[in-house]
């Protein structure tokens, strides 16, 4: 009986919203442009990250909650 309750807890949708980091995007070349002066090549990155937020009405299982944790 306990095993069935655990399985049901992982399969029944949960009323949670998951916040997780998105993929970093290198925007050094596309976001910054300089004209009218000498420009030196860059070797680094300027990464911008995004945040992924799920919809409160989305289907989130216990597995999704554990994976996001």
N, C-alpha and C positions, 0 to 999 in steps of 0.2 A: 504494500500500500504506500509506504514511504517513497519507494522508487517511482511509482506512478505520479505522486505529487511533485517530485523533482522534475520529471519529464514534462509534466503539464506546465510547471512554472517556466520552463525554457521555451515552450511552444506557444503559450498563450500571449497575445500582444500585450505589451506594457505601455502605460501612459507616460512615457518619458521622451524627452528631447535629447538627442545626442549632439554634443559639440566635439568636433575633431579638427586637427590642423589639416589644411589643404596642402597641395604640392607647392614647393617654392618655385618661383619664376625669376629667371635672370633678366632684369630689365635695364641693365647698364647701357647697352647699345641702343635700345629703342626708346628709352625714357629721357635720356640726356643727350642733347646734340649741341655742339658748339660750332659757330661759324665766325669768320673774320679774324681768326688768330691761329697760330700753330697748335695742332692737336697731337698729343702723344698717345701711343697705343696703351691700352690698359691690360693688366694681367689678372685683375680680380673680378669679383662679381658683386652686383647689387641685387640681392634676392628679396623679393616681396612674397609674403605668404598670405594665404587666405584662410578663412575659417568656414568649415562646413557645418551647417546647422540643419538638422532634420525637421520636418514638418510635424507638429503635434498630432496630426491625424495619420501619420505614417505607421506602417506595420513594423514594430520593433519587438523582436523576441528577446528572451533572456540571453541567448547566445550573442546577439548584437550588443546588449548592455555590457556583458562581460568583455567582449572584444574591444569596446570603446573605453573601458575602464583601464 
